């Protein structure tokens, strides 16, 4: 089979094409080739680029400049505070190409693939407000050289996957392995700034058990190695190397009458080393979970799980000391950080039939040494400082989703659906966990009329005023999205035409989970036309 897709979207003048071909070579071999290209200009938004709070800071700074006699700079900053419409330095282009070959037989399979990824994109900059509290000279902001900062990203990746079918206690042996070579270059105008070069290997082998009287499972080993070399004037982290090896098992037992019991366990040994930073530390990590579920004959499914997790701090959390361009922040690590541990409980209820389905999940997780970048209120080199810190935290919340078929006829149906999710996260003795999304509600309906499908949905994002220190709240916003799919050669035909309008009313919205939300709003009205061909 072959697939080709082309699309155009208005919010960033985005043009994209992609294609893939799978071709049998004899009876047991299959070849695969794919490629894609996408290019977009600066993003158009629905209104002010900067949040109300940030605009206030910029105008306040402009007043101080005017008082000091720097009237030209004050006027420039005042004009910038009122910027609306297009988000500067947000253009991007991406291309990929890949190929693979697989051997498939009744006794197993073996496949190898290669993927090349190449991208260049802008990093929208945080505006200067001229009131830093950090190093001397922070008020002058950070000098990005002769032009805006753009990122060049290239990755070459090789994957190997194999499966050997067995009989008896084991059903199969599965092996996956990958090697990646990565280069990330920060350009300041046309000049090369900081360069990040990395290589990584990940391998996993699973022994998959056959089903014996309702008992099934898998056990295995997983290995990961990664190194990063950083050169240039703004090395946010030193060179480092990380290695991790783990063993795990997952087991499930059906005990009758629709009841099942599940258990899993994992041990990891993780080692982080940086010779340049004179850092060498190992972590022993133990994780596990137990759960029970019940499934009825008429579509009901109830279950509960208890999970204990342990995570080693990343090299970035341990060793950072510099500007992170993507988040426009100055990040400071803590080399004394220990293991992040969590104990969580979740319970869920699900129901699924052809005309009605829903799911509801509630969860509560307590963290010991939850590692988070917390704003300090200071500035370094014109950027806000975030210190990686281990804290006691509690996360709780729910997720719900459902749909039902309101009407059905020979050539189509009318269906309604909805979803909701909410997370309440608190750092003990401190306040809210930063960058947590607010309550979100979504409702939609879709009608199928033969070869045409029409859909409309409304998504409401509540305001988020439970924010961390030195964070600005986000306002509520509502998105209205419409779409239409048409199969001109029949529902099973090779051609599909799709027209979608997202953020129909061109509202300004800011995602609470984003470091850059105060100066990077969501896309404005985006009309997208897509054509898909399959053969």
C-alpha positions in Angstrom: 0.0 0.0 0.0 0.9 3.6 -0.5 -0.3 6.8 1.3 0.2 10.4 0.4 -1.0 13.4 2.4 -0.8 17.1 1.6 -2.1 20.0 3.7 -2.2 23.8 4.0 -3.1 25.7 7.2 -3.6 29.5 7.5 -2.5 30.3 11.1 1.2 30.0 10.1 0.9 29.7 6.3 1.9 26.0 6.9 2.5 23.8 3.9 3.1 20.1 4.4 3.4 16.9 2.3 4.2 13.3 3.3 4.1 9.9 1.8 4.8 6.3 2.6 5.1 3.0 0.6 5.1 -0.6 1.9 6.1 -3.1 -0.8 6.3 -6.9 -0.4 9.5 -8.4 -1.7 8.7 -12.0 -2.3 6.7 -14.0 0.3 8.6 -13.1 3.5 10.1 -9.7 3.1 8.5 -6.2 3.2 10.2 -2.9 2.4 9.1 0.5 3.7 10.0 4.0 2.6 8.5 7.3 4.0 9.3 11.0 3.7 7.7 14.2 4.9 8.3 18.0 4.6 6.7 20.8 6.5 7.3 24.6 6.4 5.5 27.3 8.4 6.0 31.0 8.8 5.6 33.1 12.0 2.5 32.1 13.9 -0.6 34.4 13.7 -2.4 34.7 17.1 -5.8 36.1 18.0 -4.6 39.2 19.8 -2.0 40.5 22.2 1.3 38.5 22.1 2.1 39.4 25.7 -0.1 38.6 28.7 -1.7 41.4 30.7 0.7 41.0 33.6 3.8 41.0 31.3 2.5 44.0 29.4 2.1 45.8 32.8 5.8 45.0 33.6 6.9 46.3 30.2 5.0 49.5 30.5 6.3 50.0 34.1 9.9 49.5 32.8 9.2 52.0 30.0 8.1 54.6 32.6 11.4 54.2 34.4 13.3 54.6 31.1 11.5 57.8 30.3 12.2 59.2 33.8 15.9 58.5 33.2 15.7 60.4 29.9 15.9 57.4 27.7 12.8 58.4 25.7 13.6 56.5 22.5 14.1 53.2 24.4 10.9 54.0 26.4 8.9 54.5 23.3 10.2 51.3 21.7 9.4 49.2 24.8 5.9 50.8 24.9 5.3 49.9 21.3 6.5 46.4 21.9 4.2 45.9 24.8 1.2 46.5 22.5 2.4 44.0 19.9 -0.5 41.8 18.6 -1.1 39.4 15.8 2.1 37.6 14.6 4.5 35.9 17.0 8.0 36.9 16.0 10.6 34.2 15.3 8.2 31.3 15.4 8.7 30.0 11.8 9.8 26.4 11.3 10.7 23.9 8.7 11.0 20.1 9.1 11.9 17.2 6.9 12.2 13.5 7.5 13.1 10.5 5.4 13.1 6.8 6.5 13.4 3.3 5.2 13.0 -0.1 6.6 13.2 -3.8 5.7 11.4 -6.6 7.6 11.5 -10.4 7.4 8.2 -12.0 8.5 7.7 -15.7 9.0 5.5 -18.0 11.0 8.4 -18.5 13.4 9.0 -14.9 14.0 10.1 -11.6 12.5 13.1 -9.4 12.2 13.2 -5.8 11.0 15.6 -2.9 10.7 14.8 0.8 9.9 16.5 4.1 9.5 15.1 7.6 10.1 16.6 11.0 9.4 15.1 14.0 11.0 16.1 17.6 10.2 14.5 20.7 11.6 15.1 24.4 12.0 12.8 26.6 14.1 12.7 29.9 15.9 12.7 30.4 19.6 10.5 33.3 20.6 12.3 35.5 23.0 11.2 36.7 26.4 10.9 40.5 26.3 13.1 42.6 28.5 11.4 44.3 31.4 14.5 45.9 32.9 13.8 45.0 36.5 16.0 42.0 37.2 17.2 41.1 40.7 20.1 39.0 39.8 23.6 39.8 38.6 24.8 43.3 38.0 23.9 44.1 34.4 20.9 41.8 34.3 18.8 44.9 33.6 20.4 45.1 30.2 18.9 41.8 29.2 20.6 38.9 27.4 22.5 39.6 24.3 21.5 37.2 21.6 24.2 38.4 19.2 23.4 39.7 15.7 19.8 38.3 15.4 17.1 36.2 16.9 17.9 32.7 18.1 17.0 29.8 15.9 17.5 26.1 16.6 18.9 23.6 14.1 18.1 20.0 15.0 19.4 16.9 13.2 19.0 13.2 14.2 19.8 9.9 12.6 18.2 6.9 14.2 18.5 3.2 13.6 16.0 0.7 15.0 16.1 -3.1 15.2 13.1 -5.2 16.2 12.8 -9.0 16.3 10.5 -11.7 17.6 11.1 -15.4 17.9 8.0 -17.6 18.4 8.4 -20.4 20.9 6.2 -23.1 22.4 5.7 -24.2 26.0 5.9 -21.9 29.0 7.2 -19.0 26.8 5.2 -17.7 23.9 8.0 -15.6 22.3 11.2 -13.7 22.8 11.0 -10.0 21.7 14.0 -7.8 21.2 14.1 -4.0 20.4 17.2 -1.9 20.0 17.9 1.6 18.8 20.8 3.9 18.2 20.5 7.6 17.8 23.0 10.3 16.8 21.8 13.8 17.6 23.0 17.4 17.0 21.3 20.5 18.2 22.8 23.9 17.2 21.7 27.3 18.5 22.2 30.0 15.9 22.4 33.7 17.0 21.4 35.3 13.7 23.7 33.7 11.2 26.4 32.9 13.7 26.8 29.4 15.3 26.3 29.7 19.1 26.1 26.7 21.4 26.2 23.2 19.9 24.8 20.1 21.7 25.9 16.7 20.3 24.7 13.4 21.7 24.6 9.7 21.0 22.4 7.1 22.7 21.7 3.4 22.7 18.6 1.7 24.1 18.0 -2.0 24.1 15.2 -4.1 25.6 14.5 -7.9 25.6 11.2 -9.4 26.7 10.4 -13.0 27.6 6.7 -13.2 26.8 4.8 -16.0 28.7 2.1 -18.0 27.1 -1.3 -18.0 28.7 -1.6 -20.9 31.1 -4.9 -21.1 32.9 -5.4 -17.3 32.9 -1.9 -16.6 34.0 0.2 -14.5 31.6 3.0 -12.0 31.8 6.4 -10.9 30.6 9.8 -10.3 32.1 12.9 -8.7 30.7 15.9 -6.5 30.8 16.4 -2.9 29.5 19.6 -1.0 29.0 20.1 2.7 28.2 23.2 4.7 27.5 23.4 8.3 26.5 26.2 10.9 26.3 26.0 14.7 25.6 28.8 17.0 24.6 28.2 20.8 24.7 30.4 23.4 23.2 29.8 27.2 22.9 29.3 30.3 25.0 26.0 29.2 26.6 26.5 25.6 27.8 23.5 25.1 30.0 24.9 21.8 31.2 28.4 20.3 31.2 29.3 17.3 29.1 27.8 14.2 30.7 27.2 10.5 30.3 24.4 8.4 31.7 23.9 4.6 31.8 21.0 2.7 33.2 20.2 -1.0 33.3 16.9 -2.4 34.6 15.1 -5.7 35.1 11.4 -6.0 35.3 8.4 -8.3 35.3 4.7 -7.9 34.7 2.2 -10.6 35.7 -1.5 -11.0 35.4 -3.9 -13.7 36.7 -7.5 -14.2 35.8 -9.2 -15.7 38.9 -12.6 -16.2 37.4 -16.0 -14.4 37.2 -14.3 -11.6 35.3 -11.8 -10.8 38.1 -8.1 -10.3 37.3 -5.1 -9.5 39.6 -2.0 -7.7 38.3 1.4 -7.1 39.7 4.7 -5.7 38.4 8.1 -4.9 39.7 11.2 -3.2 38.4 14.8 -2.5 39.5 17.1 0.0 37.8 20.7 0.9 38.4 21.4 4.4 37.1 24.7 6.1 36.8 25.4 9.8 35.9 28.9 11.0 35.3 30.4 14.4 34.2 34.2 14.6 34.3 34.1 18.3 33.5 31.9 19.0 36.5 33.7 16.5 38.7 30.4 14.6 39.3 29.9 10.9 39.6 26.8 9.4 41.2 24.8 6.2 41.1 21.1 5.5 42.1 19.3 2.3 42.9 15.7 2.5 41.9 12.8 0.1 43.0 9.3 0.4 41.5 6.3 -1.8 41.6 2.5 -1.9 41.3 -0.4 -4.1 42.3 -3.9 -3.9 40.9 -7.3 -5.7 40.6 -10.0 -5.4 38.0 -13.4 -6.8 37.2 -15.0 -7.0 33.8 -18.7 -7.9 33.3 -20.3 -9.5 30.3 -22.3 -6.4 29.4 -19.4 -3.9 29.0 -18.6 -2.8 32.6 -15.0 -2.7 33.8 -14.0 -1.6 37.3 -10.4 -1.5 38.6 -7.9 -0.1 41.1 -4.1 0.1 41.2 -1.5 1.0 43.7 1.8 2.2 42.3 5.2 2.9 43.9 7.6 4.7 41.7 11.2 5.9 41.9 13.0 8.1 39.5 16.7 9.3 39.4 17.3 13.0 38.8 18.3 13.8 35.3 21.7 15.3 34.4 19.9 18.5 33.7 18.3 18.6 37.1 21.6 17.9 38.7 24.1 20.0 36.7 22.3 22.8 34.8 23.8 26.3 35.2 22.8 28.5 32.2 20.2 29.7 29.8 17.7 27.2 28.4 16.7 28.8 25.1 13.5 26.7 24.7 12.0 27.9 28.0 13.8 31.3 28.0 14.9 30.8 31.6 18.2 30.5 33.5 18.2 27.0 35.0 20.2 26.0 38.1 20.7 22.3 39.0 21.3 20.8 42.4 23.9 18.1 42.5 22.7 17.0 46.0 19.3 15.9 44.7 18.3 12.4 45.7 15.8 9.9 44.3 12.2 11.1 43.5 9.8 8.6 45.1 6.0 8.4 44.7 3.1 6.4 46.0 -0.1 6.6 44.0 -3.5 5.1 44.0 -6.0 5.2 41.1 -9.5 3.8 40.6 -11.4 3.6 37.4 -14.8 2.7 36.0 -15.4 2.0 32.3 -18.4 1.0 30.2 -18.3 0.2 26.5 -21.1 -0.7 24.1 -21.7 0.2 20.4 -24.1 3.0 21.4 -22.7 4.2 24.7 -19.2 4.3 26.3 -17.7 6.2 29.2 -14.7 6.2 31.4 -13.9 7.8 34.8 -10.5 7.7 36.5 -9.6 9.3 39.8 -6.0 9.4 41.2 -4.0 10.5 44.2 -0.2 10.5 44.2 2.1 11.6 47.1 5.7 12.5 46.1 8.7 12.4 48.4 11.4 14.6 46.9 9.4 15.7 43.8 11.9 17.4 41.6 10.7 20.7 40.0 12.2 23.9 38.6 11.0 26.6 41.0 11.2 30.3 40.2 13.5 32.2 42.6 12.3 35.7 41.7 15.9 36.6 40.6 17.3 37.1 37.1 20.5 36.1 35.5 21.6 37.5 32.1 18.1 38.9 31.6 16.3 35.6 32.2 14.3 34.5 35.3 16.1 32.0 37.4 14.6 28.5 38.1 16.2 26.3 40.7 15.7 22.6 40.5 14.5 21.6 44.0 13.3 18.4 45.7 10.0 19.0 47.6 7.1 17.1 49.2 4.1 17.2 46.8 0.6 15.7 46.4 -1.2 15.4 43.0 -4.8 14.5 42.8 -7.4 14.7 40.1 -9.7 13.0 37.7 -10.2 12.3 34.0 -13.6 11.5 32.4 -14.7 10.9 28.9 -17.8 9.5 27.2 -19.9 9.3 24.0 -23.3 8.1 23.0 -25.1 7.4 19.7 -28.2 9.6 19.7 -29.6 8.5 16.3 -28.7 5.9 13.7 -29.8 5.2 10.2 -28.7 3.1 7.2 -26.1 5.6 6.0 -24.9 7.2 9.1 -25.4 8.3 12.7 -25.5 11.2 15.1 -23.1 10.9 18.1 -22.4 13.2 21.1 -19.2 13.1 23.1 -17.6 14.9 26.0 -14.5 14.9 28.3 -13.2 16.6 31.4 -9.9 16.5 33.3 -8.5 18.3 36.4 -5.4 18.2 38.5 -4.8 19.7 41.9 -1.1 19.7 42.8 0.3 21.1 46.0 3.8 21.4 47.4 3.6 20.9 51.2 4.5 24.0 53.1 5.0 26.0 49.9 1.9 26.4 47.7 0.7 25.2 44.3 3.0 23.2 42.1 3.9 25.5 39.2 2.7 25.0 35.6 -0.3 22.8 36.2 -3.2 22.9 33.7 -6.6 24.1 35.0 -10.0 22.3 34.7 -10.7 21.5 31.1 -14.1 20.6 29.6 -14.9 19.5 26.1 -18.1 18.7 24.3 -18.8 17.8 20.8 -21.1 16.2 18.3 -20.5 14.4 14.9 -22.9 13.4 12.2 -22.1 10.9 9.5 -24.1 11.3 6.2 -22.9 8.6 3.8 -19.5 9.7 2.6 -19.5 12.9 4.6 -18.7 13.4 8.3 -19.3 16.7 10.1 -18.0 17.5 13.5 -18.2 20.4 15.9 -16.7 20.8 19.4 -16.3 23.3 22.2 -13.3 23.2 24.6 -13.4 25.4 27.7 -10.2 26.0 29.7 -10.8 27.4 33.1 -8.6 30.2 34.5 -5.6 29.0 36.5 -4.9 31.2 39.6 -3.3 28.3 41.6 0.2 29.3 40.4 3.6 29.1 41.9 5.6 32.0 43.3 6.6 34.5 40.6 4.2 33.0 38.1 1.3 34.9 36.5 -2.2 33.4 36.4 -3.8 32.5 33.1 -7.3 33.6 32.0 -10.1 31.2 31.0 -10.7 30.8 27.2 -13.0 28.8 25.0 -12.2 27.2 21.7 -14.7 26.3 19.0 -13.5 23.8 16.4 -15.3 22.6 13.3 -14.3 19.9 10.7 -15.6 18.1 7.7 -14.4 14.9 6.1 -15.5 13.9 2.6 -14.8 10.6 0.8 -15.6 11.5 -2.9 -15.1 7.9 -4.1 -17.0 6.3 -1.3 -16.2 5.6 2.4 -13.7 2.8 1.4 -12.3 4.8 -1.5 -8.7 6.0 -1.9 -9.4 9.7 -1.5 -10.3 11.7 1.6 -10.7 15.5 1.7 -10.7 17.2 5.1 -11.5 20.8 6.0 -11.0 22.0 9.6 -11.3 25.3 11.4 -9.7 25.4 14.8 -10.1 28.3 17.2 -12.9 29.6 15.0 -13.5 32.8 16.9 -9.8 33.7 17.0 -9.5 33.9 20.8 -6.3 34.4 22.8 -5.4 31.5 25.0 -2.3 30.6 27.1 -1.4 27.1 28.2 -0.8 27.1 31.9 1.8 24.2 31.7 4.1 26.3 29.5 7.2 28.2 30.7 6.7 30.6 27.8 2.9 31.2 28.2 3.3 35.0 29.0 4.8 35.7 25.6 3.8 32.7 23.4 -0.1 32.4 23.1 -1.8 29.6 21.2 -2.5 29.9 17.5 -5.3 32.1 16.3 -8.0 31.0 13.9 -6.5 28.1 11.8 -8.2 26.8 8.7 -6.6 23.6 7.4 -7.3 21.8 4.2 -5.9 18.3 3.8 -6.0 15.8 1.0 -5.2 12.1 1.7 -4.7 9.4 -1.0 -4.3 5.7 -0.3 -3.6 2.9 -2.7 
